Amino acid sequence: MRSNLDQFSCEIDIRPALSTDRPVDIFRFLSDAMASGQRCALVTLVEIIGGAARALGAHMAVRDDGAYCGFVSGGCVEAAVAREAVEAIREGADRMRRYGEGSPYFDIALPCGGGVSLAIHVVRDMAPIDDVLRAMTERRSIGLVYRPKGSELSVVAAAPTGWRDDAFLSALRPEPRILLSGRGLESRSLAAIAAAAGLEVIEAARGAVDWSADADSAVVLLHHDIDQELPTLKAALRSDAFYVGCLGSSRTHIRRVERLRQEGFTEQEIGRIRAPIGLFGPARDARAIAISVLAEILSCLESRKSVTP
């Protein structure tokens, strides 16, 4: 005989409300839902067994009406997880669930062959969620801590994602963005492709050097003249930008390096420059250059995910 809980689960319309894996979208979805009076749960990927499609600390937000956003896998368990979250909201109690390898749910398998453990937290206090959104708006990194024993969230200074004794910390960074300098077809192509990939692109006015290039900004200089790029390049090398890339051949870069040495830049500072720009090359077609640059930026982003924010 079906339990009341099972009957309730079947009646809920489980559905994705927003297709996104960006933390800022997930937490905003959660905040908006709570502000409208709906009850919600935050799901966090807290353990990976073998392999998984998402990184440790990935999130989902689930409303009490079954709508959800975010991903904790490649899309193969999200509906089941959302249903579990709705049941947790109804009960008012947090829960841990495992899917894939080592899971009791034999009918739910992960294509990668691994397994994931998920913490499903029924949100009761919006203050930590507000703190996360405020940090993202102000382009600050932050750590979101979940303590299963107390069923509570809190925020701390940013640190690598993972367990700390009996608490799990999710490292949350501001959304990456591209600060773009250049007026040619390459710049227009990169701006269009990056925007299609969901990245914010800020284009500099001619001669601008006063960008706020923080640690989550990539600076891209697509000039055909060293004199035009140099003021912005010098500012970029003095910033915290995680990526600085310049258009031009290897011979052009040799001249660029000599100019920077004359300006007093150290070999370590000069060594930050990606030149010739792009993950693959040589490329002379504007679209190929744009894709190559974006691929290199995304590669840098992936490689630093395990680094302290």
N, C-alpha and C positions, 0 to 999 in steps of 0.2 A: 504494500500500500504506500502511495506517495505521501511524504510528509508535507506539512503546511509550508515549510521552508522551500521544498522542491517545487511546490505548486506556485509559490510566490516568484521563484526564479524564472519559471517558464513564462510567467505573465509579463515580465519586464522586457521591454524592447531594447536589447543590447545592440548598440550601433556606434560607429565612430562619428564624432561630431566635427572633428578637425583632424586632417592628416598632417601631422607634424612631429618632429622629434626635437625641436628646439626648446630647451628648458624655459626660456622666457614665455613662449606661447603656452606651454603646459601649466606653468604657475599662474599665468594671467587667466587662463580658462578656469582654473581652480578658484582663484580670487573672485572672478565675476560670478561664478555659480554660487559661492558662499554668500556673496553680497546680495544676491537675489533671493536668498532664503533656502536654497537647496543644500542638502547634506552631501558631503563628498568624502572620497578616500584618495589618498596618495599612495601609489604603488612604487616600490623601489627595488631594483635588481641588486641584491645583496650578496649573491654568490654565483659563480660560474663553474660548472663541472664539465671538464673537457673543452668544449668550445661553445660560442654563442654568437648570435648576429649583432648584439648590442654590447656596449661597454658596461663594466661594473658601474653602478650608480645611475643607470638609465631610469627614467620615470614615466609613469602614466598617471593621469588624473581621471577620476571616475565620479560621475554624478549619481544621485540616488535614483534617477529615472533611466539609468542605463547608458547614457551618452558618455563617451570617453574620448580622450586624446592622448597621444604619446605612444611609445613603443618600448617593450622590454624584450622583444624577440624580432624575428623577421616578419612578423605578422601572423604567425601560426598559433599563438596562444592568447593573443590580446582579448578576443571575445570571451574566452573562458575565464581569463583573469578579471575582466570587467564584471562578469557574473558573480565571481567570488567576492569582488569588492562591494557590489550592491548588497549581497547577503551580509557582509561584515558591517556595512552601514546600518542595515536593518536591525542587526543584533547589537550594534553599538560596541563591538569588540574587535580589536586588531587580530590579525592572524598571519601566519607564515605558510607559504605554499611552495612546493617544488614541482617543476614540470620537466619532462624529458627523462634523462638518465636518473635512476633512483626515485622516480615519482610513482605514486600509487595510481596515477591516471594513465592507464595503459593505452587509452585511445587518443592521447595527445602526445605526439612525438615531435621532436625538433629535427629538422632536416640535417642540421650539422652533426647530429648524433650525440650531442652533449646534453647538459641539463642546467637549469637555472633555479635558484631559490629567490623568492619574492617576499618582501615585507609589505603587507597591506595595512595601512594606517588610516583609521577613521579620524578625520580632521576635527578637532574640537577647539583648538586655539589658532586663530588666524595671525597672531603676531609674528611667528616665524616665517609664514608665507609672505606677509607684508615686508618683512626685513629682506627676504630674498629678492623680491621685486624691486625694492628700493635700491639695493646694491646693484642690480642689473641696470636700472635706469641711470645710476651714477657711475656706471662702468667700473665697479669694484668686484673683485672676487670674494666669495664667501663660502663657508662650510655649513651645510645643513646636517644636523645630527639627529638620528632616530634611535631611541632607546626602547627596545621591545618590552623590557620589564615594567617600565612605567607608562608604556604606550604614549610617548610624548616626543615632540619635536623641539629643537632649539637651534640657534645659530651660533657659530664660533668663527674664529679667524680661519681663512682658507688653508687647507692642508690636503695632501693626496687622498683620493677616494679609497675607502676600505674600513675594515673593522678596527676599533680601538677598544679592546677588552669587550664589554657587553654593549657597545654602541657602534652604530654604523654611520660614517661620515661621507656625505656626497659633496665633492668639490664642484662648485658652480662658478663659471667664468662669464664675463660679459660676452655678448655676441661678437664674433670676429667681424671686422670690417676692412675695407680696402680704401686707402687714401691714394688717389690716382692723380698723377701729374702728366700731362701730355695732351696734344691737340689733334693728333692724326687719326687715321682710320684704325690703328691698333688700339688706341684708347677707347674709341667708340665701341669697337668689337668687344673688348674686355668688359666695359661697363655693362653691355647688354647681356653677355654670357654670365657674368657674376651675379647680376640682378636675377636672372632666370634661375640661378642656383640658390637664391635666397639670401645672398650676402649684400649688406649695405655697401654702397660705393659713394664716396665723397670725392668729388672732383675739385681740384684746386684752381683758383683763379690764377691767371698768368702771373708768375713771379711770387706767388704766395709761399711763405716759409714758416708761418705761425700755426701750423696744424697742431692739434693735440694728438700726437701719435703715441698712444698708450701701449701696454704690453699685449693687447689683443688687436692691434692694428697692423696691417701689412701695407707698407709703402711701396708703390709701383711707379717708376719713372720711365715713361715711354717717349723720350725725346730723341731727336736725331742730331742734337747739338749739345756738347758737354757744357758750354757756357750757359745754356738755358737751364740745364738740369742741376747745375752745381749748387745754387743757393738752397734749393729744396733738399738735395742730397745731403748737404752738410747738416741741415736741421734734422733730417731723418737719422743720421748716424749718431746724433747726440740724444736721440729719443730712446724710449723703451720698446719701439716697434719690434715685433717678433720676426719680421721679414722686411728686407730692403732689396729690391731688385731693379736693375737698370738695363735698358735696351742698348744694343750695340754689339759689335764683334769683339773678339779677343784682342785685336789690335787697338780698338777703341778703349777697351778697358785698361790696357797698359797706359795709355795717355791719361785716363781718368785717375788711375792710381798715382801717377806722378804728380798730377795737380793736387790731389788730396794730401800727399806727403809734403808738398810745398806749403800747404795750408796748416800743417802741424798735426794732422791726424796720425794716430798710431797704426801699426800693422794689424793689431787686434781689431781696431775700429773699422779699418778698411776691409778686413777679412769678413765682415758681416755682409758685404754686398754680394748678391747673387747676380753674376754677370759672366758670360752672356745669360740673360734672363730666361727662365723657363725650365721645365722638367725635361723636355726633349728638344733637340735642335740638331743642326741649325734649321730655323723656320723663317720663311720670308713672307708667307701668306698671312694677312692680318688675323684671320680666324684661327689659323694654326698657332700663331703667337699667343693669342688670347687664351686659347685652351691650354697651351703649354704653361703659361704663367699661372692660370687658375689651378692647374694640377699641382704645380710646385707649391703654391700657397696652401692648398688643402693637405698636401703631403707633410708640410711643416706642422700644420695643426694636428694631424694625427700623431705625429712623432712626439709631441709634447703633452699628450693627454695624461701620461703617467707622471709628469713633472709637477712639483708643487706649484700651485697658482701664484 
